[in-house]
């Protein structure tokens, strides 16, 4: 790798596909930041940033945070060079095509390197999420969130495929097997550049 900055990666995948777990492992492996939107909202709210407080209020009500607020929180976070220079893996953002375009704008001349799509069948993620045993993980609420994913986020697969950034990874298998597949995809991308 001849670049001086760390890899810039987006993790796509349905809820329950393992994005959070794999994002944390990737951050540790490559010495980069794991930036989940939920965590960014909570961090911003904790230090009293207006957009973060507003975003947290939506989350507390169980509602989706509007695009403009999500973008504000992400943009504020990315203004800190310490957050982006070591590289990052974004988990939960972008969630819509509008957010993807805003991410391009925020990153400017240092665009994304790779978008990993963790592919896991719907029935498997439903079972995984039900097994977590969280109060808000009823079958109805899980299926509602997955339907929303299909409507809002699945189009990003084509968006990033057209830009030659997308690498699909089979999200079935052990946590280690999936992680190894993701690392292989990252190493192959950088070996080619």
Backbone torsions as a table, in degrees:
resi	resn	phi	psi	omega
1	UNK	NA	121.8	-179.5
2	UNK	-94.4	-6.7	-176.9
3	UNK	-77.5	155.0	-177.4
4	UNK	-96.8	-6.8	179.0
5	UNK	-110.7	163.5	179.4
6	UNK	-77.5	169.6	-179.7
7	UNK	-64.5	148.1	178.7
8	UNK	-118.2	109.9	-169.1
9	UNK	-128.8	142.9	170.3
10	UNK	-113.4	136.1	173.5
11	UNK	-103.9	120.1	173.5
12	UNK	-106.5	157.8	176.8
13	UNK	154.3	154.5	178.9
14	UNK	-61.6	160.6	170.8
15	UNK	-57.9	137.7	179.7
16	UNK	86.6	4.0	-179.3
17	UNK	-84.6	-9.6	178.3
18	UNK	101.0	14.8	-178.0
19	UNK	-57.8	-45.4	-176.8
20	UNK	-62.9	-48.2	179.9
21	UNK	-61.3	-48.5	-177.6
22	UNK	-68.8	-35.5	177.9
23	UNK	-61.2	-43.3	178.9
24	UNK	-64.2	-41.9	-179.5
25	UNK	-66.4	-39.8	178.4
26	UNK	-63.9	-43.0	-179.9
27	UNK	-59.3	-43.0	179.8
28	UNK	-66.8	-44.5	-177.7
29	UNK	-62.3	-42.9	-173.4
30	UNK	-104.1	4.2	179.5
31	UNK	64.3	36.1	-179.7
32	UNK	-119.1	178.5	-178.4
33	UNK	-87.7	140.0	169.2
34	UNK	-101.3	112.5	-176.5
35	UNK	-112.2	99.6	174.7
36	UNK	-95.3	143.4	-175.9
37	UNK	-62.7	-40.9	180.0
38	UNK	-56.4	-44.1	178.8
39	UNK	-65.7	-41.0	178.4
40	UNK	-61.6	-41.7	178.9
41	UNK	-61.6	-47.2	-178.1
42	UNK	-63.7	-43.3	179.4
43	UNK	-60.6	-45.2	-179.3
44	UNK	-64.8	-39.5	179.7
45	UNK	-65.8	-40.3	-178.7
46	UNK	-59.6	-36.1	-179.5
47	UNK	-94.4	9.4	171.7
48	UNK	81.4	17.0	178.1
49	UNK	-73.2	129.9	-172.6
50	UNK	-54.4	-48.6	-178.4
51	UNK	-61.8	-38.4	178.7
52	UNK	-65.8	-41.0	178.2
53	UNK	-63.6	-42.8	178.7
54	UNK	-64.8	-43.1	-180.0
55	UNK	-62.2	-42.6	-179.3
56	UNK	-63.3	-35.5	178.6
57	UNK	-62.2	-41.0	176.2
58	UNK	-62.6	-46.2	-178.6
59	UNK	-61.0	-42.6	-178.8
60	UNK	-62.5	-28.6	177.9
61	UNK	-87.3	-0.7	-179.5
62	UNK	76.1	21.8	-178.9
63	UNK	-105.3	156.5	174.8
64	UNK	-71.5	139.4	178.3
65	UNK	-77.6	129.5	-179.4
66	UNK	-59.4	149.4	-177.1
67	UNK	-49.8	-47.0	-173.9
68	UNK	-62.1	-37.1	179.2
69	UNK	-70.5	-42.5	178.7
70	UNK	-58.3	-47.1	-178.1
71	UNK	-61.8	-41.7	179.6
72	UNK	-60.0	-45.4	-178.2
73	UNK	-65.3	-44.2	-179.8
74	UNK	-65.0	-44.5	-178.4
75	UNK	-62.1	-41.1	178.8
76	UNK	-61.8	-42.0	-179.1
77	UNK	-65.6	-38.8	-176.7
78	UNK	-77.6	-7.2	175.6
79	UNK	-74.2	-13.0	177.6
80	UNK	-91.5	109.3	-176.9
81	UNK	-56.4	-30.2	179.0
82	UNK	-62.3	-22.6	179.9
83	UNK	-80.1	-32.3	-170.6
84	UNK	-110.0	-25.8	-176.2
85	UNK	-64.7	-37.2	178.2
86	UNK	-72.4	-2.4	-174.2
87	UNK	94.8	165.6	-178.5
88	UNK	-154.2	158.0	169.5
89	UNK	-123.7	116.3	-179.2
90	UNK	-89.5	131.5	-177.1
91	UNK	-129.3	110.4	-178.8
92	UNK	100.3	-0.9	177.1
93	UNK	-149.4	135.7	-5.1
94	UNK	-74.0	154.7	-179.7
95	UNK	-112.9	-16.8	-180.0
96	UNK	-135.2	165.7	178.2
97	UNK	-61.5	-38.2	177.6
98	UNK	-60.6	-44.7	179.2
99	UNK	-63.6	-35.8	178.9
100	UNK	-63.5	-42.1	177.9
101	UNK	-65.6	-38.4	177.8
102	UNK	-66.2	-37.1	177.6
103	UNK	-62.6	-42.5	175.7
104	UNK	-55.1	-45.5	-178.8
105	UNK	-63.5	-45.2	-178.4
106	UNK	-62.4	-41.8	-176.3
107	UNK	-76.6	-24.9	175.0
108	UNK	57.8	-119.4	-174.4
109	UNK	-84.4	1.5	176.3
110	UNK	-118.9	73.1	-172.4
111	UNK	-72.1	178.0	176.3
112	UNK	-62.2	150.9	175.1
113	UNK	-97.1	-32.9	-168.4
114	UNK	-162.2	144.2	173.4
115	UNK	-124.3	118.3	179.7
116	UNK	-97.6	126.3	176.1
117	UNK	-106.3	107.2	178.3
118	UNK	-78.6	109.8	-175.8
119	UNK	-93.3	115.0	177.5
120	UNK	-137.2	129.5	179.9
121	UNK	-58.6	147.8	-177.9
122	UNK	-53.7	-46.4	-177.0
123	UNK	-61.1	-34.0	179.5
124	UNK	-69.0	-43.9	-179.2
125	UNK	-69.1	-32.2	176.3
126	UNK	-61.2	-46.6	179.2
127	UNK	-63.3	-43.2	179.3
128	UNK	-60.1	-44.5	-176.5
129	UNK	-70.7	-36.5	177.2
130	UNK	-66.2	-34.8	-178.8
131	UNK	-68.4	-22.5	179.0
132	UNK	-66.2	-26.4	175.6
133	UNK	72.4	21.3	178.4
134	UNK	-78.6	148.0	-176.9
135	UNK	-57.1	-37.5	-176.0
136	UNK	-83.9	1.7	-178.9
137	UNK	-97.4	57.2	171.7
138	UNK	-78.9	158.1	-179.2
139	UNK	-57.1	-40.0	-179.1
140	UNK	-63.9	-46.7	-178.1
141	UNK	-68.2	-36.3	178.1
142	UNK	-62.8	-48.0	-178.1
143	UNK	-65.8	-32.7	177.1
144	UNK	-65.0	-44.6	178.9
145	UNK	-65.2	-37.5	179.3
146	UNK	-68.7	-36.1	177.0
147	UNK	-65.3	-39.4	177.3
148	UNK	-64.1	-39.7	177.3
149	UNK	-60.1	-46.4	-179.3
150	UNK	-60.0	-38.6	-178.0
151	UNK	-75.1	-47.8	-170.4
152	UNK	-94.1	-41.0	-169.5
153	UNK	-99.6	-33.8	-178.1
154	UNK	-55.4	-35.3	176.6
155	UNK	-57.7	-21.3	178.3
156	UNK	-65.6	-26.0	178.3
157	UNK	-59.2	-48.6	178.4
158	UNK	-67.8	-39.5	179.6
159	UNK	-55.5	-47.8	-177.7
160	UNK	-81.3	-27.8	176.0
161	UNK	-63.4	-42.8	179.9
162	UNK	-62.6	-24.5	179.3
163	UNK	-94.6	7.4	-179.6
164	UNK	59.2	31.9	178.4
165	UNK	-105.0	-17.3	-170.7
166	UNK	-83.2	133.1	171.0
167	UNK	-128.5	111.9	176.9
168	UNK	-75.3	138.4	177.7
169	UNK	-128.9	132.2	178.3
170	UNK	-67.1	117.4	-178.2
171	UNK	-87.3	4.1	175.7
172	UNK	-89.5	158.3	-177.0
173	UNK	110.7	-178.0	179.9
174	UNK	-72.0	162.6	177.7
175	UNK	-55.9	-40.9	-179.8
176	UNK	-67.3	-40.2	179.7
177	UNK	-63.4	-44.0	179.4
178	UNK	-64.4	-43.8	179.5
179	UNK	-59.8	-45.4	179.2
180	UNK	-59.8	-39.9	178.7
181	UNK	-63.7	-40.3	179.4
182	UNK	-66.8	-45.8	179.5
183	UNK	-60.3	-42.3	177.8
184	UNK	-58.3	-42.8	-179.3
185	UNK	-64.2	-40.4	180.0
186	UNK	-66.4	-46.7	-178.1
187	UNK	-63.5	-39.7	179.3
188	UNK	-63.4	-40.0	-179.4
189	UNK	-63.3	-44.2	-176.7
190	UNK	-78.3	-26.7	175.6
191	UNK	-66.8	-31.0	-177.9
192	UNK	-81.2	-17.4	-175.2
193	UNK	-93.6	NA	NA
